[in-house]
Amino acid sequence: MDKATTIEQLKTIVKPYINNQEAFENLNEGTDFINDLKVNSANLVDIMLDIEEAFGIEIDNQSMEKMLNISAALTIIDTKLSEK
């Protein structure tokens, strides 16, 4: 799966939880879930669960703690998919 496709899937997943539309419209690898998109920590857990379901992967707690921005999410998703 290529990076652009994964980013588009992530946009669909995070859209219901964002509180900063401008940051969402300019979403890129450097976009931070909490600082840029203004996602609260409870919703961040919901995003992780939605990512697991969408990609058919399981994200361990250690990986979840690292998934604070789009770049980290892409890396973790790619790693988990390659382990399948």
VMD Tcl script that draws the C-alpha trace (Angstrom):
set ca {
  {0.00 0.00 0.00}
  {1.47 3.36 -0.95}
  {1.85 6.32 1.39}
  {-0.69 8.55 -0.38}
  {-3.39 5.88 -0.14}
  {-2.65 5.32 3.53}
  {-2.80 9.07 4.24}
  {-6.19 9.27 2.51}
  {-7.46 6.40 4.68}
  {-6.10 8.15 7.78}
  {-7.91 11.35 6.80}
  {-11.18 9.45 6.62}
  {-10.52 7.87 10.02}
  {-9.54 11.08 11.87}
  {-12.09 13.44 10.31}
  {-14.88 12.82 12.88}
  {-12.50 13.61 15.76}
  {-10.74 16.79 14.60}
  {-11.28 20.23 16.09}
  {-9.13 22.23 13.66}
  {-10.50 22.14 10.11}
  {-7.66 24.20 8.64}
  {-5.00 21.79 9.94}
  {-7.07 18.88 8.65}
  {-7.24 20.40 5.16}
  {-3.44 20.79 5.19}
  {-2.81 17.35 6.73}
  {0.62 15.95 5.91}
  {3.22 13.65 7.47}
  {4.19 16.27 10.04}
  {0.64 16.84 11.27}
  {0.31 16.14 14.99}
  {-2.97 14.62 16.19}
  {-3.16 16.58 19.44}
  {-1.33 19.86 18.76}
  {-2.43 20.43 15.16}
  {-5.76 18.63 14.76}
  {-6.78 19.33 18.38}
  {-7.86 15.72 18.96}
  {-8.35 15.02 22.66}
  {-6.66 12.03 24.26}
  {-9.88 10.01 24.58}
  {-10.56 10.43 20.87}
  {-6.95 9.51 20.10}
  {-7.72 6.06 21.51}
  {-10.81 5.89 19.26}
  {-8.60 6.76 16.28}
  {-6.19 3.95 17.18}
  {-9.07 1.46 17.38}
  {-10.42 2.68 14.03}
  {-6.95 2.31 12.48}
  {-6.71 -1.26 13.78}
  {-10.08 -2.09 12.25}
  {-9.48 -0.33 8.93}
  {-6.09 -1.92 8.32}
  {-6.73 -5.27 10.02}
  {-3.79 -4.81 12.39}
  {-3.23 -4.85 16.13}
  {-1.40 -1.89 17.66}
  {0.38 -2.68 20.92}
  {0.54 -0.13 23.74}
  {4.17 0.75 23.04}
  {3.35 1.59 19.41}
  {0.22 3.44 20.46}
  {2.26 5.73 22.71}
  {4.49 6.65 19.75}
  {1.61 7.34 17.34}
  {1.32 11.07 17.94}
  {1.54 12.31 14.36}
  {0.79 11.18 10.82}
  {4.39 10.16 10.11}
  {4.49 7.87 13.15}
  {1.10 6.43 12.21}
  {2.34 5.66 8.68}
  {5.45 3.95 10.03}
  {3.53 1.85 12.53}
  {0.83 0.87 10.02}
  {3.47 -0.11 7.46}
  {5.42 -2.14 10.06}
  {2.30 -3.94 11.28}
  {1.14 -4.72 7.75}
  {4.55 -6.14 6.83}
  {4.40 -8.43 9.88}
  {1.19 -10.06 8.66}
}
mol new
graphics top color blue
foreach p $ca { graphics top sphere $p radius 0.5 }
foreach p [lrange $ca 0 end-1] q [lrange $ca 1 end] { graphics top cylinder $p $q radius 0.2 }
display resetview
